[in-house]
Every structure is written in C-alpha cells, then in structure tokens.
Amino acid sequence: MVLAIFAGGIGTSAAQAAPAPAQAADKGATVYAAQKCSMCHALDGKGQAKGPLDGVGSKLKGDEMRQWIVNPAEMTAKTKALRKPAMRAYPNLPKEDLDALVAFLQSKKKS
C-alpha cells in the first residue's frame, strides 16, 4: 500500500512536468514574433518564403539551432550556406528566450 501511494505521488509529479515542452514552445512562438524572425524566415506559410523553416525540427538538433541563432557566421561557414543576406546574430538573447525559441523550432517537424 505504501508503494501505491508513493507511485501515485510520482505519477502526479510527472503529469505536472509534462506540459513544460509545450509551454516552452508557446513562449518560443512569442519570442519568434517579438524578434521579428518572420521578416527573414517562413513558418506554416507565413513570413519570408526565401528563408523557410518548415520542418526545421526534423533537420537540425537543438544545439545546431542555438548556434544558428547566436553565431550564424560560424554556422554559415560550417555548412557552406549561400543564402543572402547573412543571418543576423542574436548573442544577447536571454537564455530563457533562446531555450524557448529552440523548443518552438524543434516542435516544427515534418509531418
């Protein structure tokens, strides 16, 4: 009986923690809009079609997304990307906003 109560407590904690990725992605959508990412990128048919991000969550890992946001010049050289103009760097984006933006972009997977 003690085990059942203990297990029930764990289940409750896990259930409460589950929405965190969705909440981070929701906040990331707000960061995406606030930083005006759609001026250069498109998602879900909205924004600049020359910089499509549809399916980016299936193409890039979280660390790669962070690098593109914080140090795009390094990623451009590493990947030999040819898109002009070059992406602007966001090195001063608060960590919480960066994490949320990456969570949002990771949620954009190919269907």
C-alpha positions in Angstrom: 0.0 0.0 0.0 2.9 2.4 0.8 4.3 1.6 -2.7 0.9 2.5 -4.3 0.8 5.9 -2.5 4.4 6.6 -3.4 3.9 5.6 -7.0 0.8 7.8 -7.2 2.9 10.7 -6.0 5.4 10.1 -8.7 2.7 9.9 -11.3 1.3 13.2 -10.2 4.7 15.0 -10.4 5.4 13.5 -13.9 2.0 14.6 -15.1 2.6 18.1 -13.9 6.0 18.3 -15.5 4.8 17.0 -18.9 3.4 20.3 -20.2 6.8 22.0 -19.9 7.9 21.4 -23.5 4.6 22.7 -24.8 4.8 25.8 -22.6 8.4 26.4 -23.7 7.3 26.1 -27.4 4.4 28.5 -26.8 6.8 31.0 -25.2 9.2 30.4 -28.2 6.4 31.4 -30.6 6.1 34.7 -28.7 9.9 35.2 -28.9 9.8 34.3 -32.7 7.2 37.0 -33.2 8.9 39.6 -30.9 12.3 39.2 -32.6 10.5 39.5 -36.0 12.0 36.2 -37.3 9.3 36.2 -40.0 11.0 39.1 -41.7 13.6 36.7 -43.0 12.0 33.2 -42.3 8.7 31.5 -43.1 6.8 29.0 -41.0 3.5 27.5 -41.8 3.1 29.6 -44.9 3.7 32.9 -43.1 6.7 35.1 -43.4 9.6 35.4 -45.9 9.5 32.4 -48.2 13.2 32.7 -49.0 14.1 31.5 -45.5 11.8 28.5 -44.9 11.9 26.9 -41.5 9.1 24.4 -42.1 10.3 21.0 -40.8 13.4 22.5 -39.2 12.8 20.4 -36.1 13.4 17.3 -38.2 16.5 18.8 -39.8 18.5 20.4 -37.0 19.4 19.4 -33.5 18.8 21.9 -30.6 22.5 22.7 -30.3 22.6 23.5 -34.1 19.6 25.8 -33.8 21.3 27.6 -30.9 24.4 28.1 -32.9 22.5 29.5 -35.9 20.8 32.0 -33.6 23.8 33.0 -31.5 26.6 32.7 -34.1 25.2 32.4 -37.6 28.5 33.4 -39.3 30.2 30.3 -37.8 27.3 28.1 -38.9 27.3 29.6 -42.4 30.9 28.8 -42.8 30.5 25.3 -41.3 27.5 24.4 -43.6 28.7 26.4 -46.6 25.3 28.1 -46.7 24.8 30.5 -49.6 21.7 32.5 -48.5 22.0 36.2 -48.8 21.7 38.4 -46.8 23.6 36.7 -44.0 21.6 36.0 -40.9 21.9 38.5 -38.0 23.4 37.2 -34.8 21.4 37.3 -31.5 24.2 36.8 -28.9 22.4 38.8 -26.2 19.1 37.0 -26.4 18.3 35.9 -22.8 18.9 32.2 -22.2 15.3 31.6 -21.3 14.2 33.2 -24.6 16.8 31.3 -26.5 15.7 28.0 -24.9 12.1 28.8 -25.7 12.8 29.7 -29.3 14.7 26.5 -29.8 11.8 24.5 -28.2 9.4 26.2 -30.6 11.6 25.5 -33.6 12.1 21.9 -32.5 8.4 21.5 -32.4 8.3 22.2 -36.2 8.8 18.8 -37.5 7.9 17.4 -40.9 4.6 15.7 -40.9 
